[in-house]
Structure formats: structure tokens, C-alpha cells
Amino acid sequence: MYKNIFKDDEWKRSEHMAVRECVGYYLFTHQLMEVSGPDAGRFLDYVCPNDIASLEVGRDRYTTILNEEGEIVDDVVVMRLEEEKYWVSTLYATKIDDWFYFHSDGFDIDTCEVTEDWHMFSVQGPKSKDVLNALAANGVEDLKFFRHRPDTLAGKDVLINRGGFTGEKFGYEVYCAADDADDVQDAIDRAVKEAGGKEVTEFQVFAWTLPTEAGFYYMRDLNRTNPFEVGLEKNINWDKDFIGKEALLKIKENGPAREMVGFEVCDENQDFYIRAKQYGGPGEPVFIDSEEEEVGRVSKLVYSYVKNVNNGYILAKKDALHIGDRLKIHGYDCVITGKNWLK
């Protein structure tokens, strides 16, 4: 179910815009799977379609994880901490723990969840570099995107990773031991507020409005899709074997049956009722010109505070909807757009 719970919520707007215009931080520890052992790289190369074994220590890589039918079962960031040790950042560690176990035959590896040992503070926005330069003993001036390294902050050992889920050019993730989290947060909180920013407390902001505005997905958006349907086919290394490769090659040859498109609600009615899959259920059906044939379902519907529009995604039949097309969804005027509202 969806009602417009974003537009006039000034608290959500202020937290969202702090990230876009200044700096914001939030505690959002993704679940962490640790994969170690002599075959750790080879194993992750097998369960992930992206190239993992070539990662240098201190580097990260985004990748999907597929089943044998080529469908996405998770999208994760893999971090190579040591020669034989990796972290896999996910929101579904229990599921991925089982997945790794059932596909680990023939690999000399150990896997375990380490989420409870770590807290992660995400510091995002144009002034985030200034904040981390002021806090970290070694600063982050030369830390490139999707690279991480150890440092100290507030006298505590931390791991600083340049990345994030907001679409900001400058954003950092600070990992610290759970016992050190209070001291690390106090230091980050003071520095962020001194820079004119604030803590982001709303889940709907850091998990929905910020990522969607940048064209990012939540795993629920990707459920039962394949990489070609959601524009993630570039993150595939076809020169190796991986789970789902055979099925994905057939999709590559024949073309995907569906595609994810962006849309905005144009209707001035602030209390419109359009169901989105993110709230549970299959999402509002989408039709063209009152035809009876369903061409898609609303996957997500949130709000862009930068553009001041209700925005989201539709998972639709391939080539059924094109940018600029106008249509009604549950009786409300909408238009098809791109999937990035920051461009």
C-alpha cells in the first residue's frame, strides 16, 4: 500500500537534503559474511558472476549472486581484506550463509557471519570528506572509490571504506568493533554537526528515498529478476564459470522478457493510492491506454526531494514502456522516466 507519506514530511526532507547538500550520517550495519581460506577467491568467483579473484587487497566490488536459472538471489559488495579473507556485505546473511554452504563442496574455505562483531556508520554527502579528514588519523584525501583501509578514529581502530548507498560522489563507511561504537559515533556526530549536517534517523530516507533518487536498487526490487532485466549485465565476467551462467547465456541470446523503468506520479492529488511491491504484495498492475493486458507492476514508489516528485520503478514487459510515455496507474496520471533523478 502507498500513500504520500514523504512530500510534506519536513523531518524526512531535512535529513535527505542534509546528505545531498552538506553531510549526513547513519548507523546501518549491513550483515557481513566472512569467507576465508586458500580457495576463498576461487569460491567467490564461482558464486558471483562478477570478477572477484582478481580483486587486490583493499579493494571492493559490487556483484549479484545468481541461482541456476540466472535469477538474482542477492546483490552484494565483496571486500578483500587479506589475501585469503573477504567480507561479503549483504542484507540477507542467513540466506547467503546457507547458499555458500550448499555450494562449497570442493573448496577449501571457512564461512561465518561476523555482523554482531561490527558496527558500520555511513557518512555521506559533499562535506563527508572534510568530516573524515578531520576525524581519521590518516585522513581520506587519497582514498579512492571502492577502496578500504585500516585507520584510527576517536582513538579506536576502524576500517574506512569509500562507498555508500546514496549516489553521492563523496561517501564513506566506517566499520568499528561493536564495543567501540559509542565512542566512534560520538566523534562522528560532533564532527558532522559542526560541519552543518545531521544524523539521518529515518530508515525510509537512507534505505529508500536517497538510493532510489540515484537509481539504486534494494534487493526486494531485484527479487526474481535477472541482470539483463534490471541493467546489471555489465557486472558479469563471461570468461569464467559461475552459477547461473548457462541460463544467463540463453537470456543474453534471446533478450530479456522484462525491464525496469522509472516513473513519476504527475497527479496533484496528494492522497493518491498506488500500491508498490516494497510495502508487500505484487505491486499495482500497469496497463496502457485502458487496455486489458497488464504490461507491468509497480516495484517501488517513494519521493525525490531533489526533484520534488513522487518517483519509483516499474518492472515491465520489454519495450512496452518508453521514456516520455504518459499513462494512468490506478487512475492517477504518471509518466515514464529514466531511473536516476540526480542527473
C-alpha positions as CSV (number, residue, x, y, z in Angstrom):
1,M,0.0,0.0,0.0
2,Y,1.3,3.5,-0.8
3,K,0.1,6.9,0.3
4,N,2.1,10.1,0.0
5,I,4.0,9.9,3.3
6,F,7.0,11.8,2.0
7,K,6.2,15.1,0.4
8,D,5.1,17.2,3.4
9,D,7.3,15.4,6.0
10,E,9.8,18.1,6.8
11,W,11.9,15.8,9.0
12,K,12.5,13.3,6.2
13,R,13.2,16.2,3.8
14,S,15.7,17.8,6.1
15,E,17.6,14.5,6.6
16,H,17.5,13.7,2.9
17,M,18.8,17.1,1.9
18,A,21.5,17.2,4.5
19,V,23.1,14.3,2.6
20,R,22.6,16.0,-0.8
21,E,23.7,19.5,0.2
22,C,26.0,19.0,3.2
23,V,26.7,15.8,5.1
24,G,24.6,13.2,7.0
25,Y,25.5,10.0,8.8
26,Y,23.6,7.0,9.9
27,L,24.2,3.6,11.6
28,F,23.2,0.9,9.2
29,T,25.3,-2.2,9.6
30,H,24.8,-4.4,6.6
31,Q,25.1,-8.1,7.6
32,L,28.6,-9.4,7.0
33,M,29.7,-12.8,5.8
34,E,33.4,-13.6,6.2
35,V,34.9,-16.0,3.7
36,S,38.4,-17.2,4.3
37,G,40.8,-19.9,3.3
38,P,43.1,-20.9,0.4
39,D,40.1,-21.2,-2.0
40,A,38.2,-18.1,-0.8
41,G,38.8,-16.1,-4.0
42,R,38.1,-19.1,-6.3
43,F,34.9,-19.8,-4.4
44,L,33.6,-16.3,-4.6
45,D,34.5,-16.2,-8.3
46,Y,32.2,-19.3,-8.7
47,V,29.2,-18.0,-6.8
48,C,29.5,-14.4,-8.2
49,P,29.2,-13.5,-11.9
50,N,31.5,-10.5,-11.5
51,D,35.3,-10.9,-11.3
52,I,36.2,-11.4,-7.7
53,A,39.5,-13.4,-7.7
54,S,41.4,-10.5,-9.4
55,L,40.5,-8.1,-6.5
56,E,43.5,-6.6,-4.9
57,V,43.7,-6.4,-1.1
58,G,42.0,-3.2,0.0
59,R,39.5,-3.2,-3.0
60,D,35.7,-3.7,-3.2
61,R,33.5,-5.0,-6.0
62,Y,29.7,-4.9,-6.4
63,T,28.2,-8.1,-7.8
64,T,25.0,-10.0,-7.9
65,I,24.7,-13.7,-6.8
66,L,22.6,-15.9,-9.1
67,N,20.8,-19.2,-8.9
68,E,21.0,-21.8,-11.6
69,E,18.1,-20.1,-13.6
70,G,20.1,-16.9,-13.8
71,E,17.8,-15.1,-11.3
72,I,19.3,-12.7,-8.7
73,V,19.2,-14.2,-5.2
74,D,21.2,-11.3,-3.7
75,D,23.3,-8.2,-4.7
76,V,26.4,-7.7,-2.5
77,V,29.6,-5.8,-2.1
78,V,32.7,-8.0,-1.8
79,M,35.7,-6.6,0.1
80,R,39.1,-8.2,0.0
81,L,40.6,-7.7,3.5
82,E,43.6,-10.0,3.2
83,E,45.0,-12.4,0.6
84,E,42.7,-15.2,1.9
85,K,40.0,-13.3,3.7
86,Y,37.0,-11.4,2.2
87,W,33.8,-9.8,3.6
88,V,30.6,-10.1,1.7
89,S,28.2,-7.2,2.7
90,T,24.6,-8.3,2.4
91,L,21.2,-7.8,4.0
92,Y,20.4,-11.5,4.0
93,A,23.3,-13.2,5.8
94,T,21.2,-16.2,6.9
95,K,20.2,-16.9,3.3
96,I,23.7,-16.3,1.9
97,D,25.2,-18.5,4.7
98,D,23.1,-21.4,3.6
99,W,23.8,-20.6,-0.1
100,F,27.5,-20.6,0.5
101,Y,27.3,-23.9,2.5
102,F,25.4,-25.7,-0.2
103,H,27.8,-24.7,-2.9
104,S,31.1,-25.1,-1.1
105,D,31.9,-28.7,-2.0
106,G,35.4,-28.9,-3.4
107,F,36.6,-25.6,-1.9
108,D,38.9,-25.2,1.0
109,I,37.1,-22.3,2.8
110,D,35.6,-21.3,6.0
111,T,32.5,-19.1,6.1
112,C,30.8,-17.4,9.1
113,E,28.7,-14.4,9.9
114,V,30.5,-11.6,11.7
115,T,27.8,-9.0,11.8
116,E,27.5,-8.9,15.6
117,D,31.2,-8.0,15.9
118,W,31.0,-4.8,13.8
119,H,29.1,-1.6,13.5
120,M,29.1,0.5,10.3
121,F,28.5,4.2,10.2
122,S,27.8,5.7,6.8
123,V,28.9,9.3,6.4
124,Q,27.6,10.7,3.1
125,G,27.5,14.0,1.2
126,P,29.6,16.8,-0.2
127,K,31.3,17.6,3.1
128,S,31.8,13.9,4.2
129,K,35.5,14.1,3.0
130,D,36.1,17.1,5.3
131,V,34.5,15.3,8.2
132,L,36.6,12.1,7.7
133,N,39.8,14.1,7.1
134,A,39.2,15.8,10.5
135,L,38.5,12.6,12.3
136,A,40.7,9.8,10.8
137,A,44.3,9.7,11.9
138,N,45.5,9.3,8.3
139,G,42.7,11.2,6.6
140,V,40.9,10.1,3.4
141,E,42.3,12.6,0.9
142,D,43.8,9.9,-1.3
143,L,41.2,7.1,-0.7
144,K,39.6,6.2,-4.0
145,F,36.1,4.8,-4.6
146,F,35.5,1.2,-3.5
147,R,38.8,1.0,-1.6
148,H,39.2,0.5,2.1
149,R,42.0,0.6,4.7
150,P,42.5,0.5,8.4
151,D,42.8,3.7,10.4
152,T,42.1,5.1,13.9
153,L,39.2,7.4,14.8
154,A,38.5,8.7,18.3
155,G,41.4,6.5,19.4
156,K,39.7,3.4,18.2
157,D,40.7,1.0,15.4
158,V,38.4,1.3,12.4
159,L,38.2,0.3,8.8
160,I,37.3,3.1,6.4
161,N,35.7,2.3,3.1
162,R,34.9,4.8,0.4
163,G,31.5,3.9,-0.8
164,G,27.8,4.1,0.1
165,F,24.2,3.7,-0.9
166,T,23.2,7.3,-1.6
167,G,24.7,8.1,-5.0
168,E,26.9,10.8,-3.5
169,K,30.4,11.5,-5.1
170,F,31.9,11.6,-1.6
171,G,30.7,9.0,0.9
172,Y,32.4,6.8,3.4
173,E,31.6,3.7,5.6
174,V,33.3,3.5,8.9
175,Y,33.5,0.0,10.4
176,C,34.4,-0.4,14.1
177,A,34.2,-3.1,16.7
178,A,30.8,-3.2,18.4
179,D,32.3,-2.3,21.8
180,D,33.8,0.9,20.3
181,A,30.6,2.0,18.5
182,D,29.5,4.6,21.1
183,D,32.8,6.4,21.1
184,V,33.1,6.3,17.3
185,Q,29.5,7.6,16.9
186,D,30.0,10.4,19.4
187,A,33.0,11.6,17.4
188,I,31.2,11.4,14.1
189,D,28.1,13.0,15.5
190,R,30.1,16.0,16.7
191,A,32.1,16.5,13.5
192,V,29.0,16.1,11.3
193,K,27.0,18.7,13.2
194,E,30.0,21.1,13.4
195,A,30.0,20.8,9.5
196,G,26.3,21.8,9.4
197,G,25.0,18.3,8.8
198,K,22.9,15.9,10.9
199,E,22.2,12.3,11.8
200,V,19.8,10.5,9.4
201,T,17.4,8.6,11.6
202,E,14.7,7.7,9.1
203,F,15.0,4.2,7.5
204,Q,12.8,5.4,4.7
205,V,15.4,8.1,3.9
206,F,18.6,6.1,3.9
207,A,17.1,2.9,2.5
208,W,14.5,4.3,0.1
209,T,14.5,7.9,-0.9
210,L,18.3,8.5,-1.2
211,P,19.1,5.3,-3.1
212,T,16.1,5.4,-5.4
213,E,16.9,9.0,-6.3
214,A,20.3,7.8,-7.5
215,G,18.9,4.8,-9.4
216,F,20.0,2.2,-6.9
217,Y,18.1,-1.0,-6.1
218,Y,17.1,-2.6,-2.8
219,M,17.1,-6.4,-3.0
220,R,13.4,-6.6,-2.9
221,D,13.4,-4.6,-6.2
222,L,15.5,-7.4,-7.8
223,N,13.7,-10.4,-6.5
224,R,13.1,-13.0,-9.3
225,T,14.7,-10.8,-11.9
226,N,17.9,-11.5,-13.9
227,P,20.7,-9.0,-14.5
228,F,19.6,-8.1,-18.1
229,E,16.1,-7.1,-16.8
230,V,17.5,-4.6,-14.3
231,G,20.5,-3.2,-16.2
232,L,23.2,-5.1,-14.2
233,E,24.6,-7.2,-17.1
234,K,27.8,-5.1,-17.2
235,N,28.8,-6.7,-13.9
236,I,29.4,-10.1,-15.4
237,N,32.7,-11.8,-16.4
238,W,31.8,-14.1,-19.2
239,D,35.3,-15.5,-19.3
240,K,34.8,-17.8,-16.3
241,D,32.3,-20.3,-15.0
242,F,29.8,-19.2,-12.4
243,I,26.5,-20.4,-11.0
244,G,23.7,-19.5,-13.5
245,K,26.0,-18.9,-16.5
246,E,24.3,-21.3,-18.8
247,A,20.8,-19.9,-18.2
248,L,22.1,-16.3,-18.5
249,L,23.8,-17.1,-21.8
250,K,20.3,-18.1,-23.2
251,I,18.8,-14.9,-21.9
252,K,21.7,-12.9,-23.4
253,E,21.0,-14.6,-26.8
254,N,17.2,-14.3,-26.7
255,G,17.0,-11.0,-24.9
256,P,15.2,-10.3,-21.6
257,A,11.4,-10.6,-21.3
258,R,11.2,-7.6,-18.9
259,E,12.9,-4.4,-18.0
260,M,13.0,-2.0,-15.1
261,V,11.9,1.6,-16.0
262,G,11.5,4.7,-13.9
263,F,8.3,6.7,-13.5
264,E,6.9,9.7,-11.8
265,V,3.4,10.5,-10.5
266,C,2.1,13.7,-12.1
267,D,-1.3,13.8,-10.4
268,E,-1.7,16.7,-8.0
269,N,-3.8,14.6,-5.6
270,Q,-1.5,14.1,-2.6
271,D,-3.5,11.3,-1.2
272,F,-3.3,9.0,-4.3
273,Y,-3.3,5.3,-3.7
274,I,-0.8,3.3,-5.7
275,R,0.5,0.0,-4.2
276,A,4.2,-0.7,-4.6
277,K,5.9,-4.1,-4.1
278,Q,8.2,-2.6,-1.4
279,Y,5.3,-2.5,1.0
280,G,4.4,-6.2,0.4
281,G,2.3,-7.8,-2.3
282,P,2.9,-7.9,-6.0
283,G,2.6,-4.1,-6.6
284,E,0.0,-2.1,-8.6
285,P,-0.7,-3.5,-12.1
286,V,0.2,-1.2,-15.0
287,F,-1.9,-1.0,-18.2
288,I,-1.5,1.1,-21.4
289,D,-4.5,3.2,-22.6
290,S,-7.0,1.2,-20.6
291,E,-6.2,-2.0,-22.4
292,E,-6.9,-5.2,-20.5
293,E,-3.4,-6.6,-21.0
294,E,-1.1,-6.0,-18.0
295,V,2.3,-4.7,-19.0
296,G,4.0,-4.4,-15.6
297,R,3.8,-3.9,-11.9
298,V,4.9,-1.0,-9.7
299,S,8.0,-2.2,-7.9
300,K,8.8,0.9,-5.9
301,L,7.3,4.3,-5.2
302,V,9.0,6.9,-2.9
303,Y,9.8,10.6,-3.3
304,S,12.7,12.6,-4.8
305,Y,13.3,15.6,-2.5
306,V,15.8,17.0,-5.1
307,K,13.2,17.0,-7.9
308,N,10.1,17.2,-5.7
309,V,8.3,14.4,-7.4
310,N,6.9,11.1,-6.4
311,N,9.2,8.6,-8.2
312,G,9.9,4.9,-8.5
313,Y,10.3,1.9,-10.6
314,I,8.1,-0.3,-12.8
315,L,9.1,-3.9,-13.8
316,A,7.5,-4.0,-17.2
317,K,7.4,-6.1,-20.4
318,K,10.4,-5.3,-22.5
319,D,9.8,-2.3,-24.8
320,A,6.2,-1.9,-23.6
321,L,7.0,1.5,-21.9
322,H,9.3,4.2,-23.1
323,I,10.6,7.5,-21.6
324,G,8.0,10.2,-22.0
325,D,5.0,7.8,-22.2
326,R,2.1,9.0,-20.2
327,L,-0.3,6.6,-18.6
328,K,-2.7,6.1,-15.7
329,I,-1.8,3.8,-12.8
330,H,-4.8,3.0,-10.6
331,G,-6.4,6.1,-12.2
332,Y,-3.6,8.6,-11.5
333,D,-1.6,10.4,-14.1
334,C,2.0,9.1,-14.4
335,V,4.9,9.5,-16.9
336,I,7.8,7.1,-17.7
337,T,11.3,8.4,-17.0
338,G,14.8,7.4,-16.6
339,K,15.9,5.7,-13.3
340,N,18.3,8.4,-12.0
341,W,16.8,11.6,-10.6
342,L,20.2,13.2,-9.9
343,K,21.3,13.6,-13.5
